[in-house]
Amino acid sequence: MSHSPGPWIVSLGVGGHTVRSKTGAEIVWVTTVTSSDPGSCITRSDALANAQLIVMAPELLDALEELVDIVDGDRDQIDSFTTQPARLAIKKAKGEKV
């Protein structure tokens, strides 16, 4: 499984925000949610924060893969438990079986 190449951008909208690829293709719509229960609301600023986090996903994945490669190159200093959570996150992000 592969993802749309980064960088991704946020397009601000009314009622939510759109995460788009560098070609402008829509990746995901991040919406606001109103509710009588304040704990289940997603405000405009929450939706923007969520969209900004999603936008960073390709760069975060690249950075994590690079970090694992660096750490793995220094096996004398690092044990396997150090990179295990990172490896699991990378597999999940790539849709691989974990």
C-alpha positions in Angstrom: 0.0 0.0 0.0 1.3 3.5 -0.8 0.1 6.9 0.0 -0.1 10.1 -2.0 3.3 11.7 -2.0 3.8 14.7 0.3 3.9 17.5 1.0 0.2 17.7 1.8 -1.6 21.0 2.5 -4.7 22.1 4.4 -7.4 24.0 2.5 -9.5 25.9 5.0 -13.3 25.6 4.6 -16.6 26.3 6.3 -17.6 23.4 8.6 -14.2 21.7 8.2 -11.0 21.5 6.3 -9.7 19.5 3.3 -6.3 17.8 3.3 -4.9 17.9 -0.3 -1.9 16.3 -2.0 0.6 18.5 -3.7 -1.3 18.0 -7.0 -4.5 19.3 -5.3 -6.3 15.9 -5.0 -8.5 15.6 -1.9 -7.1 13.2 0.6 -9.5 13.6 3.5 -12.1 16.0 4.8 -11.7 17.0 8.4 -15.1 18.2 9.7 -16.3 20.1 12.7 -19.0 18.4 14.9 -21.5 20.2 17.0 -23.4 18.4 19.8 -25.3 19.0 22.9 -22.6 17.1 24.7 -19.6 19.4 24.9 -17.2 16.4 25.2 -18.2 15.1 21.8 -17.8 18.4 19.9 -15.0 19.0 17.4 -14.5 22.7 17.2 -13.2 24.6 14.1 -9.8 24.9 15.9 -9.8 21.2 16.8 -10.6 20.3 13.2 -7.7 22.5 12.0 -5.3 20.9 14.5 -6.4 17.5 13.3 -5.9 18.4 9.7 -2.5 19.8 10.4 -1.5 16.6 12.1 -2.7 14.6 9.1 -0.8 16.9 6.8 2.4 16.0 8.6 1.9 12.2 8.2 4.2 11.8 5.1 7.0 13.8 6.7 6.6 12.1 10.0 6.8 8.7 8.3 9.9 9.7 6.4 11.6 11.1 9.5 10.8 7.9 11.5 12.1 5.7 8.8 15.3 7.7 8.6 15.7 7.6 12.4 15.3 3.8 12.5 17.9 3.5 9.7 20.3 5.6 11.7 19.7 3.8 14.9 20.0 0.4 13.2 23.4 1.5 11.8 24.7 1.8 15.4 23.7 -1.6 16.7 26.6 -1.7 19.2 24.9 1.2 21.1 21.2 0.4 20.7 19.2 -2.7 21.6 16.3 -4.0 19.5 13.7 -2.7 21.9 14.6 0.8 21.1 13.3 0.7 17.5 10.5 -1.9 18.0 7.7 0.7 18.6 9.0 2.8 15.6 9.0 -0.3 13.3 5.5 -1.2 14.4 4.3 2.4 13.7 5.9 2.3 10.2 4.3 -1.0 9.3 0.9 0.3 10.4 1.3 3.6 8.5 2.2 1.5 5.4 -0.8 -0.8 5.8 1.5 -3.8 6.4 0.5 -6.8 8.6 1.6 -6.4 12.2 
